[in-house]
Amino acid sequence: MLDLNDLAMFVQVVRAGSFSEAARRLRMPANTLSRRIDQLEVQLGTRLLHRSTRKLAPSTEGQTIFERYAPAIDQILELGRLHADEQTPSGSVRVTALAGLFEVFHLEWLAEFYARYPHISIEFVLDDAPSDLIADRIDLALRIGIDTGSGFRVRRLAPNSMILAASPAYLKQRTAPRTLSELADHECLTISSGQARNKWLLQGPRSSQEVVINSRFTVNDMRVLVQACAAGLGIALLPQLLAEPLIEEGKLVRVLPTYQRSSADLGLQLVYTSRPPVPPAVAVFADFLVEKLGETVLERSAERVRRSAPR
């Protein structure tokens, strides 16, 4: 059977006008190329090239074969190049995330990602409200504190709790609550995510309890909610991942530390809207998010353990 690779080499030799130049283009030894053309001539039973020390030219039969098959060889090679390009992740990835994402995701990481994948662009849609992932053409959703429900593939990046916190300044003005019922006497800050703004469901030492609150400040941006809490506007139920750095800095204090809102479905999670097979660009950015955010969560957990260890 005729080897198409040998035929492609012959086409390259004719175009290059010499074995040395064709070998350079093909990145192979010239003597190997010459041997492959000899084999092709034996298979076809005809002389394809007239060679001398100074000149190389196709024979009549060689010229006929070149004119007939060179276009087909070009099409086959182009198909191979296109297929290779398709294997390189490219395109746009649309990601929705909480507005405070960049408190834990460093923009320097994107420079690293773009260096790895120069043909991928990322579009971020920052919104703390649970959006319609399909209607909004979302590829990936990075969520904290939102129950995604069934129908989507979810990767749990880290368990996470919602904890009660307030600023030291606020707690100087108002006595910290000692029971859940005393929260009703405090200014509470809430996120406008479609959930009830006048109630919090919290887990305590004994069981889950629903508590009525007085919400005088509501915002749809978790980052602003954290800032409002640190500014002394009141008590807020915040993602532990966002609150802990401020607690360590002394800008926030935990309130009623034996109570929290916790659920496996409310942790830090990455949600895919595409069914398998996931588009390559989406897959590699998802893996990158898992890599970077997973490292961040582990580092913070290790730091908490270190700080709490007895000295």
N, C-alpha and C positions, 0 to 999 in steps of 0.2 A: 504494500500500500504506500502511496506517495506521502511523504512527510511534509506537511504544510510549513513547518519551520524551515526546512531546507529550501522550499520554494520562496519563502519570505526573505531568506538570506540571499538568494540569487537576485531577487528584485533589488535589494539594498546594494549589492555589488555593482549591478548595472547602473544604478543611480549615482553611486559614489565614483565610479570610473576606475577604481583600484581596490585591491584586496585590503591594503593597509588602511585606507580611509574607511571602508565599510566595516572593517574589524574594530576601528576606533569608535564608530557610531554604535556598533552592536556590543561593545565592551567585551570582546573576546579575542583570543590570540589569532593572528592572521593565518598561521598554519592550520589551526583547527577549522577556520572558515574555508580555507582552500580544500581541505579534506572533505568537508560536508558538500561542497559544490561538486567535487569528483564523484561522490556517492550518488548525488542527484543525476548526474550525467549517465552514470551506469544504470540507474533505475529507468531513465527515459530512453536509454539506448541511442543517445545522440550527443553531439558536441554542442554545448550551450555558449561557451566563451572561447574566443581566440585570444591567447595570451602570448606576450613577449616580455622581454626585460623592461621595456619602456612603455608598452601600450597594452590595454585590455579593451576588447570590444565584443559585443554579443554576436554570435553567428546568426545566420538567417533563421534557423530554427529557434535559437535563443531569443532573437528579437520578437518573433511571433509569439512565443510563450510569454515574454515580458508584457507585450501590449495586451494580450488576452487576459492574463491573470493578475497583473499588478493592481488594477482597480479593486478586484475582489479581495486581495490581500490587504489593501488599505482599509476596506470596510471592516474586515475581521479585526484588524489591529485597533481601529477606532472603537469598535464595540467593546473590546477588552479594556481600553482606556476609560470609557464611560462607566463600565462596571466597577473598575477600580475606584473611580471617583465617588460612586454611590456608596462604597464601603467606608469612605471617610465621612465621619459625622459632619453634617452641615445643616443649615437652615436656622429658623427662629424658634425659640422655646419661650412660651408665655407662662409666667409663674405668678401666682397670687400668694400673698403672705400677709401676716399681721404688720401693721404700720411700724411697729417697733423692731422689725426684723434686723435692721442694721445696727441694733444695739448688741446683737450677738453674732451677726454675720459681717465680717470685715470686708470692706470694698477691695482691699489689697488682694483678697482671694480671687476676685474676678479677674484681675490682671494675670494671675497664675493660670486660671482656667482658659482665658483667651490665648495665652501662649501655647497651651496644649492643643486647643481646638480653634484655630484661626478662622474657620468657616462657620462658626456658630455665633448667633447673636441672642441676647437674653432680654426679654421685656418683663419688667416687674410691675405687677398691679398690687399696690399696697392698700389693704382694706381689712379692717377688723370684723366687719359683718360677714356672716357666712354667705358667700355668693353662689349663684347657680353656675357650677363649673362648666357644664356643657354649653349653656347659653352664652357664657362669657368667653368661650373658646380657650379655656384654660388647659394647659398641658400638665402642670404640676401645681399642687397646692401645699404650702407649708403652713401648718396650723398648730396653734396651742389653745387648749381650752374650748375646742369646738367638736361636738360629736358629729363625725362625718356620716355615720350610718352605713348601710350596706350598699352594694352595687359598685364600689370602687376598690381597687387594690390599695392597701395602706401599708406603709413601712413605719413601724414604731421606732423613732430615733431615741426617745428617752421617756421614762415615766415622768409625769409632772403633776404638781399640785397647785391649786390656787390658794394663796394664803392671805390672811388679813394683815394689813399694815397701815401705819400712819407715821407722820413725821414727828420728831421730838418736839418741835414747836407747837404742833397741834395738841400733843399730849400734855404740854405744860399748861395750856389754856383749859383743857377738858380732862377730867379724870378718866383714865383708861377704863373701858368696860371690863367688869369681872365676870359677867355672864352674858349669854347670847341675847337675853331679853333686854339688856341695857344698851344694845346697839340701836334700839329704836329712839334713844335719847341723843344720838350722835348724828353728825353730818356724815352721810355716806356717799361715796362716789361710785358711779356705775358706768358700764360700757353699754352703748345702745346697739345691741346685736340682735334685736328681735325677741329677746328673753324678757321675763318679768323684771321691771326695774325696781319694784318695791319689795322684793323677796330674795333671800339668799338661801340656798340649800347647802348645808355644811355637815361634814362628818365629824363627830366628836368621840370622846372616850367610850361612850356607851352606844350611841346610835346616830343615825342621820336625823337632822332637825331642820325644819324650815323656819326662818326668822324674818319678821317684817322689819323693813328698814325705811329710813327717811332719806330719799335720794334727791338732793337739790342740785347736783351737778352730774350731767350725763354727756358722754362724748363717744364718737364712733372710732376713736383712734387710741389704741392701747398705750402707745408711747405718751400721748398727752395725758391719759389717765394716770400713768406713773408719775409724770411731772407734776400734775395737780396734787397728787398725794404727797409728794416730796415738798411741795410748796406750802403745805399745811392746811389744805382745804377740807380734809376730813379723812375718814377711814375708807380704804378700798380693798377689794378682793382682786389680787394681782397674781399673774403667773409667777411661780417661784423662780423660774429661770430669769425673769426680768427684775424681780424684786431683790433677790439675794445680793447682787453686787452693791446695791444702794444700802442694804442693811449692813454689809461689811464696811461700807464707808461711813456709817453712822448717820446717813441721810434719812433712813427709814427704820422703824422699829416694828417688830411683830406684835400684833394685838391678838389676844385670846389664842396663844400658840398651840393649844390642844385641839383647835378646830381648823379644818381646812376643807376645801372641795377637791376631791381626788377621785380619779377614774382612769382606767387603762385607756379608755377612748378619748380622754381629754389631755393626754400628754403631747409632747412634741412629736408630730407625725407628718409624714410626706405622703400625699395622696396623688395617685395617677388617674388620669381620666381615660387614657388609651388602654384598650385591651391588648394583650400580647398578640403579635410581637410589638413591643414598644419602639417607636421611631428611634434610630440611633442617637440623634442629638438629645432627645429627651432622656434616654437611658444614661448617657454619659454625664449629663448635668445632674441627674438624680443621684448617681453614684458619688459625684463630687460633693453635693450637699451633705450626703450621709457621712462621707469622709471628714469634712471640715466641722460640721455641727456635732458629729459624734465625738470628735476629739475635744471640742469645747466643753461638752457636757461632762466627759470623763475628767477633764482637768479641773472643772469646778467641783465635781464630787470629791476628787482627791484632796482639793484644797479645804473643803468643808471638814473632811475627816481629819486632816492635819490640824486645823484650828481647834477642833473639839477634843483632840487627844490630850490626856493629862500630861502636865509638864513636871 
